[in-house]
Amino acid sequence: MQMNKKNKIKKELKNHQALVQCAQEFNMIGDPTRLKVCYILCHHQELTVGEIADLVGVSISAVSHTLQKLKEGRVVKDRRDFRHVYYQFRRSPLVTMIKKRLNNL
């Protein structure tokens, strides 16, 4: 390996903040319920918490907690329409990667 390339890689790996953020983003979908929610959102434009809970087969409370984690991680966004809150994926490189992987299951 060339010395310039090696030094560049070492410098990039020293960016601790970026590495921690990346690890947190990937950990965001490590939970099986979160992964199921992501899979469902890959195949449906937007859904309510109740619709997602029904499809995943867990309580609305569990799905709400999962969606809150995904929202904090900037993976999903929501919009309120009277009584219902609809969730959908955000546009981001991470979401693009998630969709690509989940569409190949």
TAQUI-V553343 format. One record per backbone hydrogen bond with DSSP energy under -0.5 kcal/mol. CO is the residue of the C=O (numbers start at 1). NH is the residue of the N-H. Records with the same first field share a line. If there is no record, write none. Layout:
BEGIN
CO=NH ; NH
END
This chain:
BEGIN
2=6
3=7
4=8
5=9
6=10
7=11
8=12
9=13
10=14
11=14
12=15
14=16
15=19
16=20
17=21
18=22
19=23
20=24
21=25
22=26
23=27
24=28
26=29
27=30
31=35
32=36
33=37
34=38
35=39
36=40
37=41
38=42
39=43
40=43 ; 44
47=87
48=52
49=53
50=54
51=55
52=56
53=57 ; 58
59=63
60=64
61=65
62=66
63=67
64=68
65=69
66=70
67=71
68=72
69=73
70=75 ; 76
71=74
75=90
77=88
79=86
81=83 ; 84
84=81 ; 86
85=49
86=79
87=47
88=77
90=92
92=96
93=97
94=98
95=99
96=100
97=101
98=102
99=103
101=104
102=105
END
